[in-house]
Amino acid sequence: MKPTHATPPATPHVRFTPALLRIVGTVSVGFVVTQLDVTIVNIALARIAADLHANVARLQWIVDAYTLAFAVLMLSGGVLGDRYGARRMYMVGLVVFALASLACGLAPNPALLIAARALQGAGAAAMLPNSLALLNEACRHERSLRARAVGFWTAAGAISIAAGPVAGGLLIAAFGWRSIFLVNLPLCAAGLAATLAWIPAKPRNANANANADADTPAAAPQRPRSLDVRGQLLAVVALTAFTGAVIEWRPLGFAHWAIWGGLLLAVVAGVAFVAQEARTADPMLPLAMLRNRTFSAAVLFGICVNLTYYGTVFVLALFLQHARGQTPLQAGLTFIPLTGGFLISNIASGHVVSRFGTRLPMIGGALVAGLGYALLIPVDAGTPLVALLAAFLLIPSGMGLAVPAMTTTVLSSVEPARAGTASALLNTARQAGGAVGVAAFGALTGGGAAAEITGGLHADAGISAALLLVAACLAWTMRADSPHCAPAATAEPRMKTSR
């Protein structure tokens, strides 16, 4: 009698079915609206200032209220998704974002608009990590399929960022600045309806092993991680106090008690936050990860990239409309090379990284983008638009080359099991860097007069070029190879478990 050998069951092969395509499209809606509101509002700043009598500081708060809330709440959004279900939290995020967008569109004064923008950021923080979690659950049986799905998801976000200024210009020209917020209502409604119709609900206890791949042995159910409420509050206080002090130092004066008090509060809250994360069992920020030199250098690289880009785009939007006298539509069309260049360079980055690794694209991309910023230093109100073209092409070309390599570096510098946490920390740090960039660069534009904005643009461009040089040096210090290799597209969906 021949011995029999048990044959392990074959791993189910999941194809890109129409059902999966519907799920990818559904979760991409959340990514589109969160990214669209990063860029679309910049085109409306001049009209908002005129209609609501907002000075530059209030405009900075209108931009940063969203970015700050998005940054500091994103990690907790993932925690809540783990505890209550990614589908449920994704729908909560859509509803909150829609209601906040309605409040933005109806806001009668800058204060209420700033508050509504912060609520938008909270909705975005609930949507983004849980959209990736739902994508991961839908593709959990096959890594290559998951990589393709994330590629579609990423492309949707890139297109929305590129289309933001142009779409904003068209909407403002046709319906006024309030329409850039109200347009989110049908988008969120469509996303909510699609989620209810096309994404099946799962039992809560099914979330424990949602990240497991089909070829991974079953693990014991894990205890849901607790929400680090104290750490979350300290992070909000530290980042908001610092950003507020930077925004208000120009109108109040650097010697004003509120500026020094804000900076002191930021330092105290920051120190308390680090102490809290060091002793809590489930920290928002695992401090041990920051001791990894490659990981820390890549995160600092990301902060430099977002700080310079968000801050410069804010000032450029003011420069094009206040100093050059362009309409919102004309300014939006001017941004096409700056934002559309990301699409081409992101595609090229994958081929460059596969051939040369991650360090060289990061160094080269930072230097190219830095050169683009340097070309903005001599620009003034009379500079022909064609003279801006080189800068508007070099900046996205360099960033589009460097950012995918940076993301891959972050994910490959840690164990695969911690890739989600690494991804979330990177995105949180980048959003925080963007908020600081808008605060700092906006403060350099003074009171908002054309000459002050032009002078602020020159200073911003010089600082950005210097920071990108620092970023290139950071990339140079990183190890060429990492012991844990995980392609970005494969590891990215694990952001579900990130905090």
C-alpha positions, 0 to 999 in steps of 0.5 A: 500500500502506497503511503499517502501524503496530505496535500495542502489546500491550494491558495485561492487565486483572486482575480481583478473581478468586477466586484473587486474593481467596485471596491477599489473605486469605492475606497478611492473616493475617500482618498480623492476627496481628502487629497482634493481638499489639500490643493483646491483651497489654495486657489480660492484664498484670494476670493475668501480673503475678499469675501470674508475680510480675512488677512493672511494669518486667517488664510493660513489657519483656513489651510492649516486647520485641515492639515493639522487635524488630518495629521494628528488624528490619522493614527487614531483613525486606524485604531478606531478602525481596528476596534469598530470595523474599517467599513464603519469608520470609513463611512463615519469619515465620509459623513463627517467630511460631507457635513464639514464641507457643507459647513465650510460652504455656508461659513459666514466668517473666517472663524467658522470656516476654520472650525469647519476645516478642522472637522474636515480634517477629522473626517479625512483622518477616519477615511484614509487609513480605513480605506487602505484597510478595506482595500487590504481586506478585499485583496488579502489572498494575493499579494500581487493583486493587492499591489495592483489595487493599491496602484489604482488607489494611489493613482486616484489620489495623484490625479485629484491632487493634480486636478485640484487647482484647475478644478478649483479655478473652474468652480470658482469662475462658475459658482464662486469659492463656496462651490469648492467645498460643496462639490464634496457633498455628491462625492461623499454621498456617492462613496457612502452609497457605494460602500453600503452597496458593494463592501460587505459588512464583517463581524467585528471579531473578523478584524483581528486577522484582517491583515493575514495573507492566505499563505500565512498560518492562522494566528491567535486573535489579537487584543484590539489596541487601546486608543492612546487618548492622553498621547493623542491630546498631547500631540494635538496641543503640541502641534497646534500650539507650535503652528499657531505661534508661527502663524501669529508671530507676524501680526502680533509681533515676536515679543507678544506673550501669546507667541512665547506662551504658545512656543513654551506650551508646544515644548512642554506638551511635546516633552510630555508626549514623548514621556507618555509614548515611552511608558504606555503599552499601546503608544501612538508613536512607537519610539523604538522605530525612531532609533532606526537611522534609515527610517528616521532619515527617510521620515525627516526627508518626507517632512522637508519635502512636504514642508517646502511644497505645501508652504510654497504652493500656499505662497504661490497661490497668493503671488499669482493672484495678488502680485500678478493679478490673475483670476482663480481660473488663470492661477489654476491653469498656471499650476498645471505643470507644477501638479501634473508633472507628478503623474509622469515622474511617479511612473518613472520612479518605479523603473529608476528605483528597480534599477538603482535602488532607493537612495540615488532617486532620493538624492537626485530627486531632492537636488532637482526639486531644490533647483526648481525652488532656486529658480523661483528666487528672482521671480517678480510680478513682471516675470513672463509665465514661460520663465516660470515653466522650468521651475514648475516642471523641475519641482514635481519632477524631482519630488515625483522621483524621490517620494516613491523611493522615500516610501519604499525606504521607510517600508523596507527599513522595518520588519514587514509586520510593522510596515503599516505603522511605518507608513502611518508615521511617515504620512503623519509626519509629512502632513505635520510638515506641510502644516508647519510649512504653510504657517512658516512660509505664510508668515514671511509674506507679511500683511499680504501686500503684493511687494510683501508676498513677492519678497516672501516668495523669494525667501520661501524659495531660498529656504526650500532650496536649502531644505532640499539640499539637507534632504539630499544629505539625509538620503546620502547618510542612509544605508544603500540596502536594508535587511527587510525588503518589502515593496511599497505597493505590497506593504502599504495596505497594512496601514490598517494596523497603524496608529 
